[in-house]
Amino acid sequence: MKRLLALIILIVTTTVSAQNNNSYWQQHVDYTMDVDVDVKKYQYKGTQKLIYTNNSPDVLNQVFYHLYYNAFQPNSEMDAHSKSIVDPDGRMVGNKGTRENPRNESRIAKLLPHEIGYLEVKSLKQNGRTVKYTVEGTVLEVTLNTSIQPGEKVIFEMTFDGQLPVHIRRAGRNSEDGVALSMAQWYPKMAEYDFEGWHAHPYIAREFHGVWGDFDVTIHIDKTYTVGGTGYLQNPQEIGHGYEDKSKKLKIKKTKKLAWHFKAPNVHDFTWAADPKYTHDVLKTVSGVEIHFLYKNDKKYTKAWKKIQPYTEKALNFYNENIGPYPWKQYSVIQGGDGGMEYAMCTLISGGESFNSIVGTIFHELAHAWFQQLLASNESKHSWMDEGFASYISSMASAKILRGRKATPSPSSYNGYYYAVNAAIEEPLTTHADRFNTNTAFSIASYTKGSMFLTQLNYIIGGDNVKKTLKKYYNDFKFKHPTPNDIKRTAEKVSGIELDWYLNEWIETTHTIDYAIAKVEGKNITLARVGQIPMPVDVSVTYVDGTSEDFNIPLRMMRGEKPTSATILKDWPWAQPTYTFTTLKEIKTIEIDPTQLMADIDRNNNTFEKK
Ligand SMILES: [Zn+2]
């Protein structure tokens, strides 16, 4: 019986994994939404027609929608999370104590009924027949009338009411810069179902994973409001507000509200913001992409928001060259939200009293147009893939565009990681974004250690191979949901080097790297692997005669080595704690990895000088 069970499990698991590797599929959504906004009450009423295509090989008996705004209610999971985490996000709590002795109070806990957020589903039909659903916090659980077969399309029709919360995190009314409506996560959104199953995770203010599809959205809002967001405006001459073709006549109706009609093809979200006092500039770039800038018509912002425009184009060009062409015709940089957050075809960012206060954020958020909006890895599970890769490429863009340096990866950002190691707060990058113990550990893992995955890859497989890896990753996985294994396999295919050990050690564990010069006897150098993570080792030696030589010791399980001008020595089998090699000349100094791209946590034992 046991053996039979094991055999069945083996058969089932091999078929499942074979499916994952060989027959990629993704669900598809076609949304048509019509929403009427009451700007005084921060409320809106919407209809949603969703054509859902089940491209999976599975029969679905249930579907789930996210109702993100329900998070902004006292006692919600987001409220509970911001109360329990030891280092809460300053945007989500108010400090009632002192700086030394903070007494944090959850801002959500204080919200009154007219200040909370909500998404209330009023009716829902599947193919014309009413379906049963229950609301569990930020998730709508729908029991289907009839299951959805593989390959089948069904139509869900919904009516819903929403209230935009007081601005606490990402979305809300009257942001810190006074932007009236930051409408992120504003509609009932179908949860993603992929080869790993449903991802109907509750919202606690962290990351996202969405279904690819097409959006057709009409927003009815008071005429005085300018709207910016995802999608191309279909009726610019009926709207004006800077979207119109100036050579043609405007046809604006004499109604109190305008109906803004947007279409967004091949995206996995739809976000917008609106304000009665937006300045709207349009930059037609050489690449053909139109970049829209929408910011408060206030002289404290004008200078920086004008200056940023040509720099945004330069960053766009940098990403086009180094990753692959931005595939949509439009991108909007919109003042709204808090800090910066990436959305489909746009970003909401706050501030801009000085150029330096927003340029880094805009470069980072624009990089997300590739890493997550286009290469849509599951942010909740693998936040290092979007935050890390966006940080990696945007820091090179900043070095080149803002400081005129060469766009080469640098270990200057490793300090945050070394801090986390020393403070023993590190958690593996496989931790779900919502469940890190501290916000600090989450950010260091996602941003710092995630970007180090690529920076350090330069050390392991060589810089040219990393450049080719990013381009191939773009080509193979754009408009898909790439996984950690996909970036690893891409790097393997480009370099011919085996990297499963690297993905495992760096992402799935908190093991660290420490190599040391253990012994030098005459011309014999003995190195030691002190840390748990094995690595190939670069060693630089200067000789008594004034010459120098670089050595490269490949890790045996890499089954190859990076292109290098160094002297390639025999492989180091990882399990061997030490490794000895002999030079031809008298040694003066030795240094392990002078580039410091290998994240060695103790560099004190990396150098030797003959006395
Ligand atoms: Zn980011």
Residues whose N, C-alpha, C, O or C-beta is under 5 A from the ligand:
A	BS01	ZN	E387
